């Protein structure tokens, strides 16, 4: 009888494990993912989540994370209290283990069904018929020059007053609406863009934004320097549209932001991409990179100096470990370059410029 009861208690973990194995098998074939998940199930799931969460002015996802964090701390305190009172029995440990395993498997399954399968799709290369390749230092230098010209031009035209968070979000929506006329797969329906409730914490943890797959919301840290926010919003919308890898979300964000009618949005994308390109150029030719930096307009240099001051003010010994952990997460999800995946957008830009003759 005890053996049968024990087996019954394993039904849920076994069902969850079997479901995860099926999702893993399904995800092995990128064409299958592209056809049946990205173009089939995912638009329904993501659209439904954004319909549910988008109408509220605050982040449902952040509230869920907060509740989960409090619940987790409560359970830890409860466990150690029982341990201190010598109330931890073999049966109690079995029950706890079963609940932890079931909860972990449930979160894992929901994450991948709601969004994570996108890590294995054919992606934007398949849609645009371009293939990022290794590029020469000369090509990187030429790209950096182009970005300098564009960043300087947009910064000079930038109005002196900052827009509200809501206005920036609206500009990002309009940018995607415009670029969707050329690339329909970038159509963005049922928007759900929220300021992160953890923005101040994010300044120390090192994140500008994140996508919440459990609520469908694009979360943006709106406490960062203002010129960084528009492109961050476009990047997170890219995640909402199913571009899971960081380089593809960067590239989708670039396509939208560069097509925007808003000066601040265009400046945001060009200066951010310049930082990626010049950082890579510095690794290859530091003298050339320093020379490129001096070609920036004085106003652009002021913005970058303010950003540097911002980063220095939030330096702490924990952030590098958070970055390291996130890099390992990226590697585990089809992004072997880890944190460097963000900078892989450079190869996309060069391939795109080569194919279409524009930037």
N, C-alpha and C positions, 0 to 999 in steps of 0.2 A: 504493500500500500504506500509506504513512504517513497519507494522508487517511482511509482506511478504519479504521485503528487509532485515529486521533484521534476519529472518529465513534463507534466502539465505546465509547471511554472516556467519552463524553458520555451514554451510555444511562441511567445511574442519575440524573444531574442532570435529564435531560429527563423521565424517569418521575416523579420527585419534583415537578418543576414542573407537570406535567400534573395530578398528584393535588392539588396546592395550588390550581390553577385550578378543579378540580371542587369542592373544599371551599368556595372563595370563591363560586362560582355557587350552590351549595346553600344557603349562609348568607344569601343575598340575601333570601330569603323567610322572614320570622319565623314564619309559620304552619307552614311546612314544617319549620323547625327545631324548633318546639314539638311537632309531631306525631311526626316520625320520629326526631329526635335526642334531645331531652329525654325524651320518653315512650317511646323505643324503644332506641336504641343506648347512650345515656349511662348509664342505670341499670346496664346490664350491665358497661360499662367501669369505671365508678367503683366498683361493688360488688366487682368482681374485684380491682381495685387495692387496695382496703381489706382484702379477705380476705388478700391476699398480705402487706401491710405492717402490718396492724393488730395482729397477735399479738406482734410484737417490741416490747420496751420502749424501744428507741432509734429515732431517725428514720432510715429508709432513704433518704428524699429528701435529707436534709442530708448523709449520707455520700456519696451520688451527686454532690451539688454540690461537696463537698470533693475527691473524686477528679477530677471534671471540671476544677476549678480548678487542681489540681496538674498534671494532664496538659497543660492550656493553658499554664501557666508553663514547663513542661519543653519544650514545642514552641517557645515563643518563644526560650528560651535556646539551644535547638538551632539555630534559624534564624540567630540572630545569631552563633553560633559558626561556622557555615558561611560566613556573610557575611564575617566577620573573616578567615577562612582562604581567602577567594576561591574557595569551592567552590559558589557559587550559580550554576548554569547555567540556560539557558533551559528545558531539559527539567525541571529540579528545580522551577522556578517554576510551570511548567504543572501538574505533579503536585500541588504544594501548593495551587494555586488550585482545582483540581478537587476535592480533598479538603475544602477549606474550604467551597466552595459546596455540596457534597453534604451535609456535616455540618450546615451552617446550614439548608438546606432540610429535612433530616430532623427536626431539632429543632422547626422551625416547624410541620411537618406533624403530628408527634406531639402537640405542645402543643394544636393546634386540634382534632384528632380526639379527644383524651382529655378535653378540657374547653373550650377556647376558643370553640367554636361556640356555647356558651351565651350569649356576649355578644350574639348576634343573635336570641334567642328572645323570645316575647311576654312571658314572665315572670309575676311575681306579680300585676301589675295585671290580667292576663287571668284568672288563677286566682281572685282575690278580687273581681273585677268592681268595682275602684275605679280612679280615674284621678287621679293627683297633679296639682294645678293651682297656679297662682300664688295666694299667700295674702296677706291683709292683715296689717298690723302688729298690729291688734287680735286677730286669730286667733293670731298668733305669741305675743303677750303672754299670752293665755289658756292656750295650751299650756304656756308656761313656768311659769305659776302651778300648773298641774296637776302638772307634773314636780317642782316644788319640794315640794309637799305629799307626794307619793309618796316622794321621796328622803329627806326629813326623817323620815317615818314608818318607813321601812325602816332608816335609819341608827340610830335610837334603839333599834330591836329587834335590832340586829346583835350577836351574841355577841362578847365581847372577844378570843377566841382565833381565830387564822387557821387555815383548813383547808389540808391538803396539796394539792399540785397534782393528785394522783390523785383526791382527793375532789371537787375543783372540776370535773374532767372528768366524773366520775360524775353530779354535779348537772346538768351541761349535757345529758348523755344523757337523764336523767330528765325534764328540762324539754321536750326535743323529743318524748319518748314521750308526755308529757301533752298537748302542743299538737296532736300528730298525731291525737288523738281528735276534734278539731274541724276541723283542716285536714290531711287525709290526705297531701297532697303534701309535708308536712314530716316524714314518717316517715324515721327515720334508722337504717338497718340497717348491720351490719358496721362499727362505729365504729373510727376510727383517728385518735386525737388524741395528739399528742406535744409535749413541751417542746422548743423549738428548741435545737439545739446552738450557734446563733449569737446567743443571747440577749444576751450582754454587748455584742457588736458591734451588735446591734439598738438598744440604748439610744443609741448614737451615730449610727446610720443613720436612726433615727426610725420603726422599725416595731414594732408590738405583736404582730403575727402575720401569717401568710401561708399560702396554700394551695399545696401542691406537686402540680401536675397530672400529674407523671411517676410519682409514688408513691401518689397519692390521699390523702395525709396532711394533716391540719390541724395546722399548726405554730404554737405559741403561745410568745411570749416570756414566760417565767414569772419573769423578774428585775425586771419592772416593779412598781409599787405594787400590792398584792394586790387592792384593790377594783376594779381595772380588768380583772383576768383573766377573771372569769366571763362578762362580755359579749363580751370578745374571743374566747373559746372559742365562744360561740354564733354570733358573726359568721362565724368560720372554718368552722363546720359548715354555715352557710348556703351558703358557697362550695362545700363538698363536695356539697351537694344540688342544685347546678346554678344557683345565683343568682350569676352572674358579676359583675355590676355592683356597685359598692360600696354604693350606696344600697339596692339590693334585699337584699344580704347583711346590711346593717344592719337592715333592716326584718324580714327573716326571723328574725334574732337577737333582735330586740325581741319578736316574737310568742312565741318560745319562752321567753326569759328572764322576760318579764312574767307568764307562766303558771306559772312555777316555784314549787314549794313551799319553796324555799330562800331565806331572807332575803338572804343575800349576793349571790345571783344577781339578785334583783329590785333590790337597791340598786345593783348595778353597772350595770344597764341604765338605770335612771332618772337616775343622776347623770351618766352619759355622755351621754344624750340631752339633759339639762339644759345641759350644756356646749355642745352643738351649737346648741340653741335660743337660749341667752342670747348666744352669740357672734354669731348672726345678728341678734338683737334689738339688740345693741350697735352693729352697723353701721347700723341704722336709727334707733335712739334710745338713745344711750349713757347718758343719765340714767336712763331706765327700766331698762336692763340692770343698772346699778349698784344701783338700788333692789331689784331682784329678788335680786341676789346677797346682799344684807344679810338677806334673809328666810330664808336657809339656816340650818339648825341649826348650832350651834357645832362639833359633831363633824364635820359635813360640810365646814365651812370648814377645819377642821384637815386633813382628808384632801386637800382641794384645795391647801392650802398645801404639804403634803408632796409632792404631785405637781409643783407648781411648782418646788420645791427640787430635785426629781429631774431635771426638764427642764433647769434651769439648770446643774446639775452635769455634764450630758452635752452641753452646747452645744459645737459645733465648726464650723469653716468649711466642712466637706465636706457635712454633712447637708443644707443648703439645696439643693445641687446634686443630691443623691440624690432629694430630694423633687420637684425640678423635672423630673428625668428620669422619675420614676414618674408624675407628672402628665401628661407627654407620652404615656407608654404608655397611660394611661387614655383620653386623647383619641383615640388611634389605635384604640381598641377600644370604640367606640360610647358613650363617656362624655365629651361635649364640654366638660363643666364641669371636667374634670381632677380635681385633689385636692378641689375643692368638691363633687364627687359624693357624698362621705361625708355631707355636711351636707344633701343633698337628701332624706335620710330624714325631715326635718321635714315636707316636703310630703306624704309618705306618711302620717305620723302624723296630720296634720290631716285628710286625706281619709278615713282610716280612722275617726277619731273622728266625723267628720261623718256617715259612712254607718252606723256601728254604735253610735254614742252612748256609747262607752267608750274608755278608754285603758289 
